[in-house]
Structure formats: structure tokens, C-alpha cells
Amino acid sequence: MSSRDDAPREMPKALVEDYLEQEAGTRAFLDDLQKLAAEGRRATVRDRLREFAEHSQGAFFAVALSLGGSAQFFADVEAQMDVETGGKLRDLKETYGNLADEFSIVRSEQTKDRHNPVTSLSTATTYQSDEEVPLVEYTPLSGEMELYEGRESPEEILQVAHFMVRATTDALDVALENDQPVNTEELSALIDRREELESELGALRDQIDELRRTPVDE
């Protein structure tokens, strides 16, 4: 076994070395991903990235960090290696920057045990005159990948929201019962989300009260 195998490898230098060992093949792979993304085949891009992360973890993280564009990452690379290598990684960001979101999501899957995390929600509203019910059309997005499409009434949407909140409280109950800690970042974000929900529920309460006061034509 070589001394390189025995000794701890310096980060992020070790990741970059893994990338450089397969630079040509990785760039060809990224070219293919760009073509797939241009064709709208986001699910295929996601699956290919998962395979890349599984089989070439070091190179995957080197590219993901390069596309993330952290100034500290590039500074560390240049300090541990050289300016030329830093330039090669900056070129990845310039050439393949449109893949940054997909890399970020798969990186989150790899490091945080997530799967297709929802990053945004596309919505539109319409009205079903026969039922006299507004409808919400929605598409959860993971990066630019559409997970599914739905069209439901406000009551049905709130039922889904109720399911999700109940699942959240169940998860927190289990953590409390088993003395499992929740990290500060997650707890802080939970507080923010709760306050946002309370604000939206206040607006919803006002809207429902107004609708109840509005005469309905029989």
C-alpha cells in the first residue's frame, strides 16, 4: 500500500486530485449532462449525477464545490495546490454553471440523506364555475425538475398541508421521546417556518370570515 493510501488526505486537495485523475472523462460526462438538461430530461440528469456521486465521490464533490462558487473553496485549492488548478475549477463554473442546482441537490442527498428535496413550488389559480370553487394548480420543483402536477380546491390543499404538519409533529414527537437532539440550524428554521405558517393562517382566517359574510346566490 502506498504512503498516499496510508496518510490522511488534505481537503479539498484530495477531492481535486480525484477530479484531475479523470478530468477529461468528467468534462465529457458534464457535456452529456448539459445536452440532457437542454432537452428537458431533468430526471435523467439527476439519476446520472447520483451514479457519478456513488462511483466517483471525490470527483463529484470537487465539481459540486466548483459549481457552488465558494471563494473560500477556490482559495483553499490555490493555497494547497496552485493557481492553475484553481483556474481549471473556475472554468468548470463558467462552462457548466447551469448544472449547479442539480449538483447542489444531489450533494444534499449524499450528505444529508435527502431524496428529491423540494426547493420551490410553481402555482397558478383558476376557477371552476360549475362548482363555484377556486382551484390551485401546483407543481413542486426540485431544482428545475418537476416532481408532479396537482390541481385541487383550497380545502383539499389545506388537507394536504394538514397531513404534512401532522407528519412533522409526529417526527418531532419521536425525537423527543427518544432523546434525539435537533441541531440549532434546524430548530431555528423550524421556528421561522412556524411563524410563517401562523401569519398565513391569520390571513386565511380573515379571508374565511369575509367569505362567510358574503351573500351566496342560491
DANOR-V353237 format. One record per backbone hydrogen bond with DSSP energy under -1.0 kcal/mol. NH is the residue of the N-H (numbers start at 1). CO is the residue of the C=O. If there is no record, write none. Layout:
{{NH,CO} {NH,CO}}
This chain:
{{6,2} {7,3} {14,10} {16,12} {17,13} {18,14} {19,15} {20,16} {21,17} {22,19} {23,20} {26,22} {27,23} {28,24} {29,25} {30,26} {31,27} {32,28} {33,29} {34,30} {35,31} {36,32} {37,33} {38,34} {39,35} {40,37} {41,36} {42,40} {45,41} {46,42} {47,43} {48,44} {49,45} {50,46} {51,47} {52,48} {53,49} {54,50} {55,51} {56,52} {60,56} {61,57} {62,58} {63,59} {64,60} {65,61} {66,62} {67,63} {68,64} {74,70} {75,71} {76,72} {77,73} {78,74} {79,75} {80,76} {81,77} {86,82} {87,83} {88,84} {89,85} {90,86} {91,87} {92,88} {93,89} {94,90} {95,91} {96,92} {99,96} {100,97} {103,99} {104,100} {105,101} {106,102} {107,103} {108,104} {109,105} {110,106} {111,107} {112,108} {119,141} {120,141} {122,139} {124,137} {126,135} {128,133} {132,128} {133,128} {135,126} {136,152} {137,124} {138,150} {139,122} {141,120} {142,145} {145,142} {147,140} {150,138} {152,136} {157,153} {158,154} {159,155} {160,156} {161,157} {162,158} {163,159} {164,160} {165,161} {166,162} {167,163} {168,164} {169,165} {170,166} {171,167} {172,168} {173,169} {174,170} {175,171} {176,172} {177,173} {178,174} {179,176} {180,175} {187,183} {188,184} {189,185} {190,186} {191,187} {192,188} {193,189} {194,190} {195,191} {196,192} {197,193} {198,194} {199,195} {200,196} {201,197} {202,198} {203,199} {204,200} {205,201} {206,202} {207,203} {208,204} {209,205} {210,206} {211,207} {212,208} {213,209}}
